[in-house]
């Protein structure tokens, strides 16, 4: 029986990302990274949720919502 070498030599890449908080009008927003889904989430306290693999896409969506980061 042959041994499987799948996965050997792979390096685990850890994402360092601190949650960002901001506000647009009366709505509070958070931009965070979900390690289990490997996606960035832009959440508003009004129920708004935008999720993407790119932090730039989430920041662009926040700019569309006129979020001011603290």
Order of alpha helices (4+ residues) and beta strands (2+ residues): beta-beta-beta-beta-alpha-beta
